[in-house]
Amino acid sequence: MRFRDRFGIRRHRGSTVTKLDREATDTDIEALIAFAQSRRGVEFFVEPETFATDTTAVAVAHDGEWTRRRVGSPKVIGKVARDLGLPVYDVQAVGYPPRMRDWNARNPGRRLDPGTPGEAVAP
């Protein structure tokens, strides 16, 4: 089956692909969309590609609940954010919102399971 590039991941990623991490997929983008559509006050924070990881986006809800997924390029999450009418920020410029740290403090030892959007699990 041919990869359709529904969200423009391959088109916008450029010529480099990180060697130590897997590439972003449509499933990653769909998980961010599902998270954003099932919560209030969601904002996206783009994290840059590093040597070890692909470009990622963190979706943070009004109460600080969050999830992180690979997006391949800032342009991809920018388009998703525009389509959903949600803000997107460069985390290097603005940092993470305090409500995200507060949520982590209220939920020690918990994170959102990358396989199940919105479901918190113990590490």
C-alpha positions as CSV (number, residue, x, y, z in Angstrom):
1,M,0.0,0.0,0.0
2,R,1.3,3.4,-0.9
3,F,1.8,6.1,1.8
4,R,-0.6,8.9,0.9
5,D,1.0,11.8,2.9
6,R,-2.5,13.1,3.9
7,F,-1.1,15.8,6.1
8,G,2.0,16.8,4.0
9,I,4.5,15.2,6.4
10,R,6.9,14.1,3.6
11,R,6.3,17.1,1.4
12,H,7.3,19.6,4.3
13,R,10.0,17.6,6.1
14,G,12.9,18.6,3.9
15,S,15.8,16.4,2.9
16,T,17.0,15.3,6.3
17,V,15.4,12.6,8.4
18,T,16.6,11.9,11.9
19,K,18.4,8.5,12.1
20,L,17.5,7.4,15.7
21,D,13.8,8.0,15.7
22,R,11.0,6.8,13.5
23,E,9.3,9.3,11.1
24,A,6.0,11.0,11.8
25,T,2.9,9.2,10.4
26,D,-0.7,10.1,9.7
27,T,-1.5,8.3,13.0
28,D,0.6,10.8,14.9
29,I,-1.2,13.7,13.4
30,E,-4.6,12.1,13.9
31,A,-3.8,11.5,17.6
32,L,-3.1,15.3,18.0
33,I,-6.3,16.2,16.2
34,A,-8.3,13.7,18.4
35,F,-6.8,15.2,21.6
36,A,-7.5,18.7,20.4
37,Q,-11.1,17.9,19.5
38,S,-11.9,16.1,22.8
39,R,-10.6,18.9,25.1
40,R,-11.1,22.6,25.7
41,G,-8.5,25.3,25.3
42,V,-5.9,23.3,23.4
43,E,-2.7,25.0,22.2
44,F,0.1,23.4,20.2
45,F,3.8,23.8,21.1
46,V,6.3,22.9,18.4
47,E,9.6,21.2,19.5
48,P,12.5,21.3,17.1
49,E,14.0,18.3,15.4
50,T,17.2,17.1,17.2
51,F,19.8,14.6,16.2
52,A,17.9,11.9,18.0
53,T,14.2,12.8,17.5
54,D,11.9,14.1,14.7
55,T,10.1,17.4,15.0
56,T,7.3,17.0,17.6
57,A,4.3,19.0,18.8
58,V,2.9,19.0,22.3
59,A,-0.9,19.6,22.6
60,V,-1.8,21.2,25.9
61,A,-5.4,21.4,27.1
62,H,-6.9,24.2,29.4
63,D,-6.2,22.1,32.5
64,G,-2.6,21.3,31.5
65,E,-3.2,17.7,30.3
66,W,-0.9,17.1,27.4
67,T,0.3,14.7,24.8
68,R,3.3,14.8,22.5
69,R,3.6,13.4,18.9
70,R,6.0,13.5,16.0
71,V,4.9,15.9,13.2
72,G,7.8,15.8,10.8
73,S,7.8,19.6,10.2
74,P,6.5,22.8,11.9
75,K,4.5,23.4,8.7
76,V,2.5,20.3,9.3
77,I,1.3,21.2,12.7
78,G,0.8,24.8,11.6
79,K,-1.7,23.6,9.0
80,V,-3.4,21.3,11.5
81,A,-3.7,24.2,14.0
82,R,-5.1,26.5,11.3
83,D,-7.6,23.9,10.2
84,L,-8.7,23.5,13.9
85,G,-8.6,27.2,14.6
86,L,-6.1,26.7,17.4
87,P,-2.9,28.5,18.3
88,V,0.6,27.1,17.7
89,Y,3.8,28.3,19.3
90,D,7.5,27.7,19.0
91,V,8.4,26.2,22.4
92,Q,11.9,27.6,22.1
93,A,10.5,31.2,21.9
94,V,7.7,30.9,24.5
95,G,8.5,27.9,26.7
96,Y,5.9,25.4,28.0
97,P,2.8,26.8,29.8
98,P,2.8,26.7,33.6
99,R,-0.5,24.7,33.5
100,M,1.4,21.8,31.9
101,R,3.9,21.7,34.8
102,D,0.9,22.0,37.3
103,W,-0.8,19.0,35.6
104,N,2.4,17.0,35.9
105,A,2.7,17.9,39.6
106,R,-0.9,16.9,40.2
107,N,-0.4,13.6,38.3
108,P,3.0,12.3,39.5
109,G,4.3,9.3,37.6
110,R,1.6,9.6,34.9
111,R,1.9,10.5,31.3
112,L,-0.4,10.2,28.3
113,D,0.1,6.9,26.5
114,P,1.4,7.5,23.0
115,G,-0.8,4.7,21.7
116,T,-4.1,6.0,23.2
117,P,-4.8,9.7,23.0
118,G,-6.0,11.1,26.2
119,E,-5.5,7.9,28.3
120,A,-3.2,8.5,31.3
121,V,-1.1,5.5,32.3
122,A,1.5,4.8,34.9
123,P,5.1,4.6,33.6
